[in-house]
Amino acid sequence: MGVSLERGVKKPQNEKVDDVHGMPKHLMTYGETLMNLFKGMCGAGLFAMGDAFRNGGIIVAPVLTVVLGAIAIHCEHLLVQCSWKAREKLNTPNYFDYPETAQRCFEVGPLIFRKFAGFMRNIIQILVCVTQLGFCCIYFVFITENMEQLFHHYGLNWDSSVIMALMLLPIIIPSLITNLKYLAPVSMLANICLSIGLVVTMVCAFKDGLPSPSERHYYTNGSQMALYFGTVLFSFEGIALVLPLRNSMKKPEKFSGPLGVLNVGMAVIAFLFTFTGFFGYLKWGEEVAGSLTLNVPIDTWYGQLVKISASLGVFFGYPLQFYVPVKIMWPGVKKVFKVQKHPLIGEIIFRACLVVCTFGIAEAVPKLGLFISLIGSLCSTALALIIPSLLELIMKSDTPKGPGKSIFIKNSLIILLGFLGTVTGTYQSFSDIIAEFFS
């Protein structure tokens, strides 16, 4: 799963020139990349795992989380491998992001797929933008819900819309950072704040003892499992960042090796998700909130620390999630509005406007748990499971031996799992949203 395909390929001598090869000028170390990976994968979804386990059951959810985590990591490796193979086949020094990887895989695959190359690029660009901007919307909601409790505790009974509006300008400022290397310190701050919030939340969970697992549901029904699936896939939220992070490393071969950034980072992340979800649901049961931070009592100093630190962690994580859709959308916007003469000013204005758009959507759809499950089911599942498996089948179909029976069966099962999760999770999320707002 962690095999690197990069050692046998000669690297271009001028790979630091981003305008030519799509590779950033300011390259990252192993540690900086790991920091960005942690922040890209850990955000509001980490604190939503208690709600996910409530929908999955105290026995079934931990097992499925480990299995889904392993499948997600495997598919991330598939994406890296397919990107590198396409680059090798095309004999190009260019580095591909997720949408271009799909396009190039279709272009070098069997003839029947080549006419769909541009279509696939456009579809994945839409999915990536919807997913990443959806994360940004959820970040607004997460911060607002936690700050609302804090404000109300101190007698500031402001409406949630007002509190969210107060967050707008502070979030716009770090979102103007345009380089992943410069985002690494911001990601480090986010990781520190999230770690404090998570540790204190778990201390609160253990503080007065835990109930017996027999007091919780061991498993649940199909509709709840669909919501569980969507939330967990949302929580493994950073597949669109995998290739940009790898492409921005000084030594890209250290990204996907056995002890590379991807394996080390994702193993720790999968453990954190399982641990947080299990003990969060065990402690608070059916009362567990869409974010565990909302279950910690606000009338204590540690409850206030949880809400502030977790909100800061998500706040500092917003620019990293924001990075990918801007990178995809900005070239087209720049061309349409003819801002080539003043690209920096134009990009700053575009970034600010896009942040305002995510703020507007967050104001319109304030239910955190339902929003998380919908985004996870609708887009994250396709990006995390279906498309990487499909790309591997296409790349291996253009070889004399073909993909082979084992690879065909394995990838078909992952694709089937992805489709089932997408259909059932999206349907259930929409049903719950309709019931919430129109019943």
C-alpha positions in Angstrom: 0.0 0.0 0.0 2.9 2.3 0.7 5.1 1.4 -2.3 6.6 4.4 -4.0 6.9 4.5 -7.8 9.1 7.5 -7.8 12.6 6.2 -7.4 13.0 4.9 -10.9 11.9 8.1 -12.6 14.5 10.8 -13.3 13.4 14.1 -11.8 13.5 17.2 -14.0 16.3 19.5 -13.3 14.1 22.6 -13.1 11.3 21.1 -11.1 11.2 24.1 -8.7 9.7 26.4 -11.3 6.0 26.5 -10.6 5.0 28.4 -13.7 6.4 25.8 -15.9 5.8 22.5 -14.2 3.1 23.2 -11.7 5.4 22.7 -8.8 5.7 25.4 -6.1 9.0 27.3 -5.8 9.0 27.0 -2.0 9.2 23.3 -1.2 8.4 21.7 2.1 10.2 19.4 4.4 8.9 16.0 5.7 7.8 17.7 9.0 6.1 20.6 7.3 4.2 18.3 5.0 3.1 16.1 7.9 1.8 19.2 9.7 -0.3 20.2 6.7 -1.5 16.6 6.3 -2.6 16.4 9.9 -4.5 19.7 9.6 -5.9 18.8 6.2 -7.4 15.5 7.6 -8.3 16.7 11.2 -10.8 19.4 11.6 -14.5 19.6 12.6 -14.8 16.0 11.5 -12.6 14.8 14.4 -15.1 16.2 16.9 -18.0 14.8 14.9 -16.9 11.2 15.5 -19.0 10.8 18.6 -22.1 11.5 16.6 -20.8 9.1 13.9 -20.4 6.3 16.4 -23.9 7.1 17.8 -25.2 6.4 14.3 -23.0 3.3 13.8 -23.1 1.6 17.2 -20.5 1.0 19.9 -19.3 -2.3 18.5 -19.9 -2.0 14.8 -18.6 1.6 14.4 -15.0 1.1 15.7 -14.5 -1.9 13.4 -15.9 -0.2 10.3 -13.9 3.0 11.1 -10.6 1.0 11.0 -11.7 -0.8 7.8 -12.8 2.5 6.1 -9.6 4.2 7.2 -7.5 1.4 5.7 -9.5 1.6 2.5 -9.2 5.4 2.4 -5.4 5.3 2.9 -5.1 2.6 0.2 -7.1 4.8 -2.2 -4.9 7.8 -1.5 -1.8 5.7 -2.4 -3.6 4.6 -5.6 -4.1 8.3 -6.5 -0.4 9.0 -6.0 0.6 6.0 -8.0 -1.7 6.8 -10.9 -0.5 10.4 -11.0 3.1 9.2 -11.1 2.4 6.6 -13.8 0.5 9.0 -16.0 3.4 11.5 -15.6 5.9 8.7 -16.6 3.8 7.6 -19.6 3.5 11.1 -20.9 7.2 11.7 -20.3 6.5 15.2 -18.8 8.1 17.1 -16.0 4.7 18.5 -15.0 3.2 17.6 -11.6 -0.5 16.9 -11.6 -3.2 17.7 -9.0 -6.2 15.5 -8.5 -8.4 16.7 -11.5 -5.4 16.7 -13.9 -4.4 13.2 -12.7 -7.8 11.9 -13.7 -7.6 13.6 -17.1 -4.2 12.3 -17.8 -5.1 8.7 -16.7 -8.0 8.7 -19.1 -5.8 10.1 -21.9 -3.2 7.4 -21.6 -5.7 4.6 -20.8 -7.5 2.4 -23.3 -9.0 4.2 -26.4 -12.6 3.8 -25.2 -11.8 6.1 -22.2 -9.8 8.8 -23.9 -12.7 10.9 -25.1 -14.0 11.2 -21.5 -10.7 12.8 -20.3 -11.8 16.4 -20.3 -15.2 15.5 -18.9 -13.6 13.6 -15.9 -11.4 16.6 -15.2 -14.4 18.9 -15.0 -16.4 16.6 -12.9 -13.6 16.1 -10.4 -12.9 19.9 -10.3 -16.6 20.4 -9.4 -16.5 17.6 -6.7 -13.3 18.9 -5.2 -14.5 22.5 -5.1 -17.9 21.5 -3.6 -16.2 19.3 -1.0 -13.5 21.7 0.1 -15.8 24.7 0.1 -18.3 22.6 2.0 -15.6 22.0 4.6 -15.1 25.7 4.8 -18.8 26.3 5.4 -18.8 23.6 8.1 -15.9 25.4 9.8 -17.9 28.6 10.0 -20.8 26.6 11.7 -18.4 24.8 14.0 -16.8 28.0 15.3 -20.2 29.7 15.6 -21.8 27.0 17.6 -19.0 26.8 20.1 -18.6 30.6 20.4 -22.4 30.9 20.9 -22.3 28.8 24.0 -19.4 30.9 25.3 -21.0 34.2 24.5 -24.3 33.2 26.1 -22.6 32.0 29.2 -21.2 35.6 29.7 -24.6 37.2 29.1 -24.1 38.1 25.5 -27.3 36.7 24.0 -26.4 37.5 20.4 -28.0 35.6 17.6 -25.8 33.0 15.9 -25.9 35.0 12.6 -24.3 37.9 14.4 -21.6 35.7 15.9 -20.9 34.1 12.6 -20.6 37.5 11.0 -18.0 38.5 13.6 -15.9 35.6 12.4 -15.9 36.7 8.7 -13.0 39.3 8.7 -10.7 37.2 10.9 -11.1 34.2 8.6 -10.6 36.3 5.4 -7.1 37.4 6.6 -5.3 34.0 6.8 -7.2 32.9 3.7 -5.1 35.3 1.6 -2.0 33.1 2.1 -1.2 31.6 -1.3 1.6 29.2 -0.6 1.5 25.8 1.1 4.9 26.2 2.7 3.8 29.5 4.4 0.6 27.7 5.5 2.7 25.1 7.5 3.1 27.4 10.5 -0.6 28.2 10.4 -1.3 24.4 10.3 1.0 23.9 13.2 -1.0 26.4 15.3 -4.2 24.7 14.2 -2.8 21.3 15.3 -1.7 22.6 18.7 -5.1 24.2 19.3 -7.0 21.1 18.1 -4.8 18.9 20.3 -5.5 21.0 23.4 -9.3 20.9 22.6 -9.2 17.1 22.0 -7.2 16.3 25.1 -9.3 18.4 27.4 -12.5 17.0 25.9 -11.3 13.4 26.5 -10.3 14.3 30.0 -13.8 15.6 30.6 -15.2 12.3 29.2 -13.1 10.2 31.6 -13.4 12.6 34.6 -16.4 11.1 36.3 -16.1 7.6 35.0 -17.6 6.0 31.9 -20.8 4.0 31.6 -20.8 0.3 30.6 -20.8 -0.3 26.8 -23.9 -2.4 27.4 -25.8 0.8 27.9 -25.1 1.8 24.3 -26.4 0.5 21.1 -24.1 -2.3 19.7 -25.4 -1.6 16.2 -28.0 0.5 14.5 -30.4 0.4 11.5 -29.7 1.1 7.9 -30.7 4.8 7.9 -28.4 5.6 10.8 -25.6 3.5 9.3 -25.9 5.7 6.1 -25.3 8.8 8.2 -22.4 7.1 10.0 -20.8 6.3 6.6 -21.1 9.9 5.4 -19.7 11.4 8.6 -16.7 9.1 8.7 -15.9 9.7 5.0 -16.2 13.4 5.7 -13.8 13.1 8.6 -11.1 11.6 6.3 -11.5 14.9 4.6 -8.2 15.7 2.9 -7.8 13.5 -0.2 -7.8 16.6 -2.5 -4.8 17.8 -0.6 -2.7 14.6 -1.1 -1.2 15.4 -4.4 -0.6 19.2 -3.8 1.2 18.2 -0.6 3.3 15.5 -2.2 4.1 17.8 -5.2 5.3 20.5 -2.7 7.8 18.3 -1.0 11.6 18.7 -1.4 11.8 14.9 -1.5 8.5 13.6 -2.9 9.6 10.0 -2.5 9.3 10.5 1.3 5.5 11.1 0.9 4.3 7.6 0.0 7.0 5.2 1.3 6.4 2.7 4.1 7.3 5.3 6.7 6.3 8.2 4.5 4.1 11.2 5.4 1.0 9.5 4.1 1.2 6.2 6.1 2.5 7.8 9.3 0.1 10.7 9.3 -3.0 8.6 8.3 -2.2 5.9 10.9 -2.2 8.4 13.7 -5.3 10.1 12.3 -7.3 6.8 12.0 -6.4 6.0 15.6 -7.5 9.4 16.8 -10.8 9.1 15.0 -11.6 5.7 16.5 -10.5 6.7 20.0 -12.5 9.9 20.0 -15.6 8.4 18.5 -15.7 5.4 20.8 -15.2 7.2 24.1 -17.3 10.2 23.0 -20.3 8.1 22.3 -19.6 5.9 25.3 -19.6 8.9 27.6 -22.6 10.9 26.2 -24.6 8.2 24.5 -27.7 9.5 22.6 -27.1 13.0 23.9 -23.8 13.3 22.0 -23.8 16.4 19.9 -22.7 17.0 16.3 -19.4 18.2 17.9 -18.1 16.7 21.1 -17.0 20.2 22.2 -20.7 21.1 22.6 -21.1 18.3 25.3 -18.5 19.8 27.6 -20.1 22.0 30.2 -19.7 25.7 29.5 -19.8 26.7 33.2 -16.3 25.3 33.9 -12.9 26.8 32.9 -11.9 23.7 31.1 -15.2 23.7 29.1 -14.5 27.2 28.0 -10.9 26.2 27.1 -12.2 23.4 24.9 -14.5 25.6 22.9 -11.9 28.3 22.4 -9.0 26.0 21.5 -11.1 23.8 19.2 -12.5 26.9 17.5 -9.1 28.3 17.0 -7.9 25.0 15.6 -10.7 25.0 13.0 -10.1 28.7 12.4 -6.5 28.2 11.5 -7.4 25.1 9.4 -9.7 27.1 7.2 -7.0 28.4 4.9 -5.6 24.9 4.1 -9.0 23.6 3.1 -9.5 26.8 1.1 -6.2 26.4 -0.8 -7.4 23.7 -3.2 -10.6 25.2 -4.6 -8.8 28.5 -5.1 -6.0 26.8 -7.0 -8.6 25.2 -9.2 -10.9 28.2 -9.8 -8.5 31.1 -9.9 -7.0 30.5 -13.4 -10.5 30.5 -15.0 -11.6 33.5 -13.0 -8.4 35.4 -13.9 -9.0 34.7 -17.6 -12.7 35.6 -17.6 -12.2 38.9 -15.7 -9.0 39.7 -17.6 -6.9 40.6 -14.5 -3.6 39.5 -15.9 -2.1 43.0 -15.4 -2.8 42.9 -11.6 -3.0 39.2 -10.7 -2.2 39.6 -7.0 -4.8 42.2 -6.4 -7.3 40.2 -8.4 -6.6 37.0 -6.5 -6.9 38.8 -3.1 -10.3 40.1 -4.1 -11.4 36.7 -5.5 -10.3 35.0 -2.3 -12.2 37.5 -0.1 -15.3 37.1 -2.2 -15.1 33.3 -2.0 -14.8 33.4 1.8 -17.9 35.6 1.9 -19.7 32.9 -0.2 -18.9 30.1 2.2 -20.1 32.4 5.0 -23.4 33.0 3.2 -24.0 29.2 2.7 -23.1 28.5 6.4 -25.6 31.1 7.5 -28.3 29.4 5.4 -27.6 25.8 6.5 -26.7 25.9 10.2 -27.2 22.3 11.2 -23.6 20.9 11.7 -24.3 17.2 11.9 -26.6 17.0 8.9 -24.3 19.2 6.8 -21.3 17.0 7.6 -23.1 13.8 6.6 -24.4 15.3 3.4 -21.0 16.6 2.2 -19.4 13.3 3.1 -21.9 11.2 1.3 -22.4 13.3 -1.8 -18.8 14.2 -2.7 -16.2 12.9 -0.3 -17.1 9.2 -1.0 -16.6 9.7 -4.7 -13.3 11.4 -4.3 -12.0 9.2 -1.6 -13.1 5.7 -2.8 -14.7 5.6 -6.2 -12.4 7.6 -8.5 -9.0 6.4 -7.2 -10.1 2.8 -7.7 -11.5 3.6 -11.2 -8.2 5.3 -12.2 -6.2 2.2 -11.2 -8.4 0.0 -13.3 -8.0 2.3 -16.3 -4.2 2.5 -15.9 -3.8 -1.2 -15.5 -6.2 -2.0 -18.4 -3.7 -0.5 -20.8 -1.1 -3.1 -20.0 -0.7 -6.5 -21.8 -1.9 -8.5 -18.8 -4.6 -6.1 -17.8 -5.5 -5.4 -14.2 -5.7 -9.0 -13.2 -8.6 -10.8 -11.4 -7.6 -9.8 -7.8 -7.2 -6.1 -8.6 -10.4 -6.1 -10.6 -12.4 -7.7 -7.8 -10.8 -5.5 -5.1 -11.4 -2.2 -6.9 -14.9 -3.3 -8.0 -15.8 -3.9 -4.3 -14.4 -0.5 -3.3 -16.4 1.2 -6.1 -19.6 -0.7 -5.1 -19.1 0.3 -1.5 -18.6 3.9 -2.6 -21.8 3.9 -4.7 -23.9 2.3 -1.9 -22.5 4.9 0.6 -23.1 7.8 -1.8 -26.7 6.8 -2.6 -27.9 5.8 0.8 -26.0 8.5 2.7 -27.1 11.3 0.4 -30.8 10.1 0.5 -30.8 9.9 4.3 -29.1 13.2 4.7 -31.5 15.0 2.4 -34.4 13.3 4.2 -33.2 14.4 7.6 -32.5 18.0 6.4 -36.1 18.2 4.9 -37.5 16.8 8.2 -35.5 19.3 10.2 -36.4 22.4 8.2 -39.9 21.7 6.8 -41.6 19.4 9.3 
